[in-house]
Amino acid sequence: MIGLFMAAALALSADTTAQMVEIARQMRVTAEQMRGQLPPEEIAEMLASADQIERDALAGAYAAPTPAAATSADPAARIMAEHDGRTEWLARETACTGYSWENYRTFRLSTGDRDAERDKLCQVAYRHWEDYFLTVRNGGGTAKAAPALEAYDAAAHAAVDFYERR
């Protein structure tokens, strides 16, 4: 019986619907073979487990994830996974040191490595962040704000890439 559960665990790596249905069938065969050797409660438990596996298989629980399901539809979750749990990750980068969504309209780098192009890239990123922040804060919800967050992430990457190429 342990072998059946090990097989079930190993089978979960891809689309395993057919394999799991086969495991449920094998559990039923084993339960019938063990009648009289195991208490009726254990036989009933095996049959109930087989029933549950079949119900789960019909519901698609063992189907391989589709490419769309494998990638997060939530841009915030994707960005947080890429940047140590932060959506507003540009603040930690040297490329736009000193910038924030509160000051991007007026702030300009005043250090020795001033660059007008970098200023523009940082301003664009933080303009998109401001759009995202204000949409969420004002009750628009994260779904409505998602395009601004995606634009922020792309612009932030452009600013960091520009800075690293200099």
ABEGO torsion letter per residue (X at the ends): XAAAAAAAAAAAABBAAAAAAAAAAAAAAAAAAABGABBAAAAAAAAAAAAAAAAAAAAGAABBBBAAAABBABAAAAAAAABGGBABAAAABAAABGBBAAAAAABBBABAABBAAAAAAAAAAAAAAAAAAAAAAAGAEAAAAAAAAAAAAAAAAAAAAAAAAX
